[in-house]
């Protein structure tokens, strides 16, 4: 019988303070649901909440960044999406998300949304 009050106390503490991992997963799941509905504003809001709660759990960052890049693509912000993918590749080169980010960059380049070389053209001076 001693178990019941202890369990009730533990549940009340979790409900008041919240379990960070549960809350982070909850917001990440909400972000995926919003992405499926095409609501990128809600995705960005949910991802911001995940960012705030995942400071001690950096392993979730590549997944969050990948989804952010995909939403930027949907919003036709291709340069921002490409920079997000480059961040994933640089910061997490061995992750599954780096592999996926490379694929997204190749797709953006093949569609002409992201140039393979710099936008500024260098021309020699003519006298």
C-alpha positions in Angstrom: 0.0 0.0 0.0 3.0 2.3 0.4 3.5 2.1 -3.3 0.3 4.0 -4.2 1.1 7.3 -2.4 4.7 7.2 -3.7 3.4 6.7 -7.3 0.9 9.4 -6.9 3.6 11.8 -5.6 5.9 10.9 -8.5 3.1 11.6 -11.1 2.2 14.9 -9.5 5.8 16.0 -9.6 6.1 15.0 -13.3 2.8 16.8 -14.1 4.0 20.0 -12.4 7.6 20.1 -13.6 7.2 18.0 -16.8 9.5 15.3 -18.0 11.9 17.0 -20.5 12.4 13.9 -22.6 8.6 13.3 -22.9 8.0 17.0 -23.6 10.8 17.1 -26.3 9.4 14.0 -28.0 5.9 15.5 -27.8 7.0 18.6 -29.6 9.0 16.7 -32.2 5.9 14.5 -32.9 3.8 17.6 -33.2 6.4 19.0 -35.7 6.2 15.9 -37.8 2.4 16.0 -37.8 2.4 19.7 -38.8 4.9 18.9 -41.6 2.6 16.3 -43.0 -0.2 18.8 -43.0 2.1 21.3 -44.7 2.0 23.8 -41.9 5.6 25.0 -41.7 4.8 27.8 -39.3 3.7 25.3 -36.7 6.7 23.1 -37.5 9.1 25.9 -36.8 7.3 26.7 -33.5 7.4 23.1 -32.4 11.1 22.8 -33.4 11.9 25.9 -31.4 10.3 24.2 -28.4 12.4 21.1 -29.0 15.5 23.3 -29.2 14.8 24.8 -25.9 14.3 21.5 -24.2 17.1 19.6 -25.8 20.1 21.6 -24.7 21.4 18.7 -22.7 20.4 16.2 -25.4 22.4 17.4 -28.4 21.8 14.1 -30.3 18.4 15.3 -31.4 19.8 18.4 -33.1 20.6 16.9 -36.5 17.0 15.6 -36.8 15.6 19.0 -35.8 17.9 20.8 -38.3 16.9 18.4 -41.1 13.2 19.0 -40.6 13.9 22.8 -40.4 15.7 22.5 -43.8 12.8 20.6 -45.3 10.4 23.3 -44.2 12.6 26.0 -45.6 12.5 24.2 -48.9 8.7 24.0 -48.8 8.7 27.7 -48.2 10.9 28.1 -51.3 13.8 29.5 -49.1 16.3 27.3 -51.0 19.5 29.1 -50.0 18.5 29.0 -46.3 17.6 25.3 -46.6 21.0 24.6 -48.3 22.9 26.4 -45.5 21.0 24.4 -43.0 22.0 21.2 -44.8 25.6 22.4 -44.9 25.5 22.9 -41.1 24.3 19.4 -40.6 27.1 18.0 -42.8 29.7 20.1 -41.0 28.5 19.6 -37.4 27.4 15.9 -37.6 29.4 14.4 -40.5 28.9 10.7 -39.4 25.1 10.9 -38.8 22.3 9.6 -40.9 21.1 13.2 -41.3 24.4 14.3 -42.9 23.8 11.6 -45.5 20.3 12.9 -46.1 21.5 16.5 -46.1 24.0 15.7 -48.9 21.2 14.1 -50.9 19.0 17.2 -50.4 21.8 19.5 -51.5 22.3 17.4 -54.7 18.6 17.6 -55.4 18.6 21.4 -54.9 21.6 21.7 -57.2 20.1 19.5 -59.9 16.8 21.5 -59.8 18.8 24.7 -60.2 17.7 26.1 -56.8 21.2 26.1 -55.4 24.3 26.9 -57.5 27.3 24.7 -57.3 29.6 27.7 -57.5 29.4 31.2 -56.0 26.9 33.6 -57.3 29.5 36.3 -57.8 31.3 36.1 -61.1 35.0 37.1 -61.3 35.9 39.0 -64.4 39.4 40.3 -65.2 39.7 44.0 -65.6 39.9 45.2 -69.2 41.9 48.3 -70.1 
